[in-house]
Amino acid sequence: MTTQDIRLGADIGGTFTDVALDLRGQIFSAKVLTNYAAPEQAILDGIQIVTAQAGIGFSDLGIVIHGTTLATNALIERRGAKTALVTTQGFRDVIEMRTENRFDQYDLNLKLPLPLIPREHRFSVAGRLDAQGHELLALDETRLETLADEIRAQGFEAVAIGFIHSYQNPMHEERAREILAAKLPGVPISISAEVSPQMREFERFNTVCANAYVRPQMEDYLIRLQSRLKDEGAQCPVFMIHSGGGLISVETAIEFPVRLIESGPAGGAIFAADVAARFGLEKVVSYDMGGTTAKICLIEDFTPQTARSFEVARTYRFCKGSGMPISIPVIEMIEIGAGGGSLAWVDSMGRIQTGPESAGSEPGPACYGRGGVRPAITDADVMLGKIDPDNFAGGAIKLDKAASNDAIAREVGDKLGLAPLEAAFGICEVVDENMANAARVHAVENGKNVSENVMIAFGGAAPLHAARLCEKLGVDQCVIPPGAGVGSAIGFLKAPFGYEALASRLVRLSEFDAQAVNEMLAGLCDTAERFVRAGTDGQIKRAITGFMRYQGQGWEIPVTIPDRPLTQGDVDVIKQAFRANYARFFGRAIDGLDGLEIEIVTWSVKASDMRALPSANPLVTKGQPIEITQERDVFDPRHDGLLKSTIIARQALKSGDMVMGPAVVVEDETSTVVTALFDAVIQGDDSILLTRKEG
């Protein structure tokens, strides 16, 4: 066996840091509390545990794959660097004016996220390109020389450059970077033409600001992580998983840290897609609930849905337009502040609310005994009997049920006249209904019916809530795969080396120039493949997408473009593909309007190394009922009270066993609650299938 056979995934979450080690197909995993002061320490602690389990050392590791929420948290909590924005004269306030779209037009007190960079830190420079990238006014280089002195004098730690129409021609941004860099040694400078070469100024400017804002912090952290790993004897390369689900080098991650914002959740979606492929499940909804957030993602044909942009730090739950837009390729999912550490409270109208504020790992839920006094969802799960206080995390963390009882009574029960057990049930019902609503909204926005999907649940808290969520959504089957508690970290091990290159080039089909398009696509292919080659010498596959619309429309839909040199004859092929996709999204294509133009706005080339799909084994829905040897009282929603429920360790079950609900299947990193409406059947790979009882 060589070190190349040993792969390690590490996922830093808001509450827990998950580590998974793949030793020739055998998975060893650990879950440790996230260390906010030194995030890399939690990774090292987790590696120490799994290498000891596997009987190897740090020096035996062949590759480390890492994903983190640190960039996301820095944006949400506004803990980034002091950043200057240099932009085109007259466009200083673009990131504050946004799109002037009122997502709730009747709310007179509309609350929007403040811009990352305050107005006094935004500077304008004369110079202008037109919409085709032709120079209208030369760049004011004298002003840039003076500006460099101002930026140095004011102690800025990072610079973002965003000029109008630079996605068409980067020459002004590149020249501005050259001038500033000469006078600002050691200050990282990000330009929008490289970070997000897409049209729409607000989204592009905001993305390059976010990249610059988190860049010093992420650079410091990633360099520190590599150094600490080497100090422990690990000589292997470290790769990062980006928001689109592929692997990139640490050097690329340092230059474009904004691409790491959804890296942890992306690993979870890849994990779910791999499980879907193993069972031949073409329609899947993945449900990832950790300590801080819950994520829902639709997966079709074993591939997670993707998008070109997303929002962070929304001020209104589920409300598009209320957050900070980040314009990068991303696995599309909906995320809500509902994790095991999310805090429960009562609002002014006497309603139970949960999140988005989280107890995190410090101080954690009240039951952790680390100073937390407010009740979290984990406290409610303890009260309801879903979690055994003496066997949490395999017994590594002893929970205080009395503390949960006191916190829930004080913060929720006493305010509503409810007993602590009733209040705990109310907390969990609110959480589960919020997640069900999020799943319904996400499915409807994509023209899907969520009840037609099989659910795949993972993350430390998801198996505790999955059965109840299935009840609410009308989903009949749910798979809890092995290692579900550290699903995102295992997903990192399945991720391909991949990168998506984008460019906005408006091409009307009536004016399609095959030669010009081929030259532009060749440049995108070279860019995407160059990033992939940094991690692999294997065979590369590509996918080319055009984001298209009818002229005059405000948004685009994705259309697959043939991966070959295009000819003028391909215009009809692309047009028909667009019409078919348009009908799939909106019911029918637009017919009967003479001269209605179709145009391609943005082009995408996604490159990744080739990975063979695993052979599919259909789900087994029947099994042999096991003999009951241990029971405890667990609250069941359908019976509105405590029920005697089977308690069994997951490692005691084998393929073909059936556990009849109500029951709890216990393992070190999580527990699977089987409500009275479901039975659990163990699959050939040790996955748990929750299947709704007949009748």
C-alpha positions, 0 to 999 in steps of 0.5 A: 500500500502507498500513501496515495491510497490514503486520503483524508477529508476535513470539514470545519463547520460552525459547531463541529469539525469533521475528519474522515480518513479513507484507507483503501476503502475503509472509512475512519472518522472523528467529530471534534468541537470547532476551535474558533481561535485556531481552526487548524487545531481542531483538524489536527486533533481530528487527524490524530484520532483517525490516524490512531484508529487506522494505525498509521501516522501523519507521514502516511497521508497521501492527500488532504482535502479541506473545506471550511465555513471560515470565509462564509462566517467572516462575511456574515460576521463582518470579520474581514480585512480593512478593504479599499474598493477602486472603481470607475468614476461615477460608480462609487455607490453601486454596491450600496444602491444594489439593483434598486429592487424592493423584494418586499415592496410594501415593507416601509422599513425594509432592511438590507445588508450593509455594503461590505466596504463603507463609502469612505473606503471606496475610491473612483478613478477616471477611465471608461470602456464601452459595453463591447470592451472598447476604450472610450476614455483612457485610465487616469494613471496619475490618479492611481499613483496618488491613490496608492499613497492614500491607501498605504497611508490609511493602512488598508489590508486588501484592495478590490478593483472593479471597473465598468465592463471589465468582463469584456476587456480586463486591460484597465483593471490589470493596469490599475493592479500593476500601478497599485501593486508597485506601491503596496507591496504585500497588500493583496489586490483582487480584480473583478475580471478574474474573480467574476468575469460576468456582466451585472455590475452590482453582483460583480463588484460585490463579489470582488469586494468579498474576495478581497475582504476575506483574502488576508484572513484565508491566506493566513489560515491556509498557510498556517494549516500547511505549516502545522501539518508539516510540523506533524510530519505530513508531507502530502499536498493539501487541496481545497473543495470549492463552492462548485464541488471540485478540488483546487490547489491551496494557491488558487484558494488563496487567490480566489477565497470567495470560491470557498464560501459554500465549500462545506455544503458542496461536499455534502451534496457530492456525498449525497450524489455518490449515494444516489449513484450507488442505489440508482436513485435519479431523483433525490433531495439531500438534507444536511443538518449540522450544528449551525445550519441545515441545507437542502439540495436537489440532485437529478441523474446523480448530479447536484443542481448548480447555479452561477450565483447565490446569496449570503447573510440574508436579512429575511429568511427564504427571501431572494434579494435580501442578501449579499450576492456572490457571483461564482459557480456554486452547487445550488441549495437552500440554507436555513439557520437550523442546526443542533446548536440553533437557539430557541426563543419566544418572539413578541407574538408568543411564537416559538422561533429557532435560529438563526443565532447559534450556540456554536461550540462555544459555549454550545447548547445548555446540555454541553455544560460549557457555560451555555444557558439558552436552549438549543435544538440539541437540548430539545432533542435530549428532552424528547429522548432522541439523544442519550445524554450518557452516550453522546458522541460515543460517550466522549461528551456527557450531556446534562439533561437537567440543564436542558430542562431548566433552559427550555423551561426558563426561555420557552416553557414558562413564557408560554405556559407549557411543560418542558417536554411540551416546549421541547416538542414545540421547538422541534416542530418549528424546526422541522416545519421550517425545513419542510417549508424550505424544501417545498420552496426550493423544489417549487422554484425549480419546477419540481415536486419534492414528494417524488424524491428519495431523501438522503440525510446526513450531518450530525443532526439530520438523522434525528429529524429526517423521519419527521421531515419525510412525514411533513413532505410526503416523502416515502423513503430516506437513506441514512448512509454510513458515516452520515455524521461526517457526510461532508468530509466523506464527500470531499474524498469523492470530489473530482478535481474540477474548475468552472471558467465563465465569461459574459459575451452577448451573442445573438443567434441571428449574428452568431460568428462561429469562429469568434465563439470558438476562439472565446471557448478555447480560452475558457477551456484552457483556463478551466483545464489549467486549474484541473491540471494543478491536481491531476494528470488524468483524463479530463471531461468538459461540459459547456453551457450557454446561459440564454434568454429571449432578448429583453428578458432579465434573466437566463436559463442554462442550455448545453452547448456541444463540446466541439468546434461549432459551425454556423449550422449549430445555430438551429441545434442551440436554438432548439435546445434553448426552446426545449429547456425554456419549455421545461422551466416555464411550461412552453416556449414563446411562439408566434412573435416574429423577430423575437431574438434569442441570445446567449449572455454568459458562457461556461466551461466546466472541466473535471477529471474523469470518475467512473460511476459506481455500480448501482444496487437497488434499495431493499425495502423488506427485511427480517425484524430484529429481536428487541433487547433494549428500549427507552422512552422517545417522544413520537409526534404522531402519538403526541407523547413518549413511546417505548422505542427500540434502541440498537447500535448501528454496528450491531445491525447487518444487511437485511435486518429490519428495525420496526419504528418507533426506534433509535439507531445509535452510532458515535457521530449521530443517531437515526430516529425511526418514528412510528410511521417508518421502519428501517431496513439495513442495506448491503453497504450498511446504509439505513433505509427509512421506508414508510409503513404500508397503509 
